[in-house]
Every structure is written in C-alpha cells, then in structure tokens.
Amino acid sequence: MIIRKKVWPRTISDSLSMVFVLVIVPLMYWFGLWIVLPELYKNASLLYMLHFVLGTFIMMNIVGNFTYTVMCDTSTLRSVVPVSTAKAADGWRLCATCESLSPPRSWHCNTCDTCILKRDHHCVFTGCCIGYYNHRYFFFFLWYLFLGAAYAFYYGNFFIWARIPFEFPMSIIKIVFPLAMLSFGFDSSMDQFYLLLYDVSAVGALYTAVLCIYHLNLILRGVVANESNKKDFTYDMGWKDNIREVFGERWYLTWLLPYIKSQLPHDGVSWHHLCSKND
C-alpha cells in the first residue's frame, strides 16, 4: 500500500467529522464492553467473554479499515501514465487543475486537490476521497460501524430500560434531546450520558445501514456514484467480477480483517479491456 503524504483533513468540516468518529467509536466500545455487558453478564461468565471477544473483533475492524482508508493513496499521482496510452476515445482527458492526464473513471477532487483513481466520492468522516485502492476498506469500515452500532443498540435496550424508569413525558424529552439535557444542566447524571450514547447507537445503526445498502448496490452494479447518477454502466462486468474489482482476488476473506492481502485485478488506470468485453 502506498501511503498518502497528507492524511489530515484539509477542511474544518472534514476535521470535525473525523474527530467525531475518533471520539464516538472508542466511547461506544467502552460503553458496550465495560458498562453494558458487565451489567448483563457476570464478568467470569462464558457469555461475557464471547461478547467481549466479538466486540473487540468489531472494534479492530472499525479502527483497521478506517486507518487503511485514510492512509491509502488512491490518487493518480501514484501511477506513472505513459502519454502514448492516453486516447480521448478511451475516456482520457487533461485535468486543467493538476495539469496532467486523468485516466478513465478518474475525477478531480477540489478538497483533496488531486485526481482520484475510480473516484466514488469524498467522505467527510475519513477526510479523504474513496477511490480504487481504498474502496474495499471504506466499505468494511461502514459495515463494521453498522454492526457495532446495531450491537450496541440491541444490548443497550436491556441496559437502559432496566436502569432508567420510563416517565411520560420527561423520558421522551430526554430521549429526543439527550445532549441538550446534559449541556444545559437539566440532567447531568451518568444515566443521561448513557442515554446519549444509546441514542447515538440507534441513529448510527440506521445511518450506516442506509450507507451500506447504497454502496453495496453500487459495487454489485460495477459503478461509482457519478456513473450511477449518469446511468453509465459501461464497466459493469456482472456482480461476481464487480466484487473482485473492489475487494480483490481474495474477496471472500477481506471481511475478516483489513490486514489480509487481496490483489486487485489491475492498476485502476487502464479500463479499455473492460469496455472491449462489453462491446
């Protein structure tokens, strides 16, 4: 993997979004494994240990895939492009900003200030673009965020409603405005803080579920966001080959850990052979 030279976000919004992820993910890990589970299971029980291992496995994948997504250079700067291979008919074009040739399926990102190979979109939570070489890590980052949030929400239900009595309408207000209740001193108890984390897990599970479905649909159809909007399915090779294009030759193992090597089919620069198969 080629490392990006500048990994910190370039905008305030990206920085704040990344800081949010870097703060809330460890908090949810702490809340689930050190607060919720000990209340539901005895520390020495086998079920507690199984849940602790599973939660740690999810956390490792969130952190690992996030790190690889952010660190991986997926820009056109990593590739030496022979001028002789660039043909306008094949989708090559000159990027006026980069003052260099941009391969097919590559677009310039004003935030990252470079052209991205097979650019899907710019992610504010990672502060970088999602392209050919980090697409795999981004998707599994989303997937494990969903698993972690859904897992925390499920067990948070048993913990929260066994601990906090429901009193209408105050309980509704506390659930809907948990941060406001804490910030303005209406309820600064630890139970209210736990309720805030419970709400975060619920919203996080729904939000990441929608993102996972959306991006999996793009992967299976062999398109990136821009191509999907234009209904351009030039590079759709069928769902099996589309999966290999993103997750590599060992696609069936990549869900386990981000550290598992899985060679991508090609370099993300030359797409002519895919067009030829569709002709």
PERAPE-V571513 format. One line per field, one symbol per residue. ss: DSSP state (A for helix, B for strand, O for the rest). phi: phi as a letter, one per 30 degrees, with the letter a starting at -180 (. if undefined). burial: I if it has 24 or more other C-alpha atoms within 12 Angstrom, else O. A space follows every 10 residues. Layout:
# PERAPE-V571513
ss=???
phi=???
burial=???
This chain:
# PERAPE-V571513
ss=OOBOOOOOOO OAAAAAAAAA AAAAAAAAAA AAAAAAAAAA OOOOOAAAAA AAAAAAAAAA AAAAAAAAAA ABOOBAAAOO OOAAAOOAAA OOBBBOOOOB BBOOOOBBBO OOOBBBOOOO BBBOOOOBBB OOOOAAAAAA AAAAAAAAAA AAAAAAAAAA AAAOOOOOOA AAAAAAOAAA AAAOOOOOOA AAAAAAAAAA AAAAAAAAAA AAAAAAAAAA AOOOAAAAAO OOOOOOOOAA AAAAAAAOOO OOOOOOOOOO OOOOOOOOOO OAAAAAAAO
phi=.ddddbcdec bdddddddde ddcddddddd ddcccddddd bdeddddddd ddddddddde dddddddddd dddcddddcd cdddddbedc jdacddddha dcdeicbdcd ddiadcdhdc accddciadc bedcdedddd ddddddeddd ddddddeddd ddccddbdce ddddddbddd dddcidacdd dddddddddd dddddddddd dddddddddd cibceddddd hccecdcjdd dddddccidc edcdddaddd dbddeacicc cdddddddd
burial=OOOIOOIIIO OOOIOOOIOO IOOIIIIIIO IIIIIIIOOI OOOOOOOOOO IIOOIIIIII IIIIIIIIII IIIIIIIOOO OOOOOOOOOO OIIOOOOOOI IIIIIIIIIO OIIIIIIIII IIIIIIIIII IIIIIIIIII IIIIIIIIII IIIOIIIOII OOOOOOOOOO OOOIIOOIIO IOOOOOIOOO IIIIIIIIII IIOIIOOIIO IIOOIIOIII IIIIIOIIOO OOIIIIIOOO OIIIIIIIOO IOOIIIIIOO OIOIIOIIII IIOIOOOOO
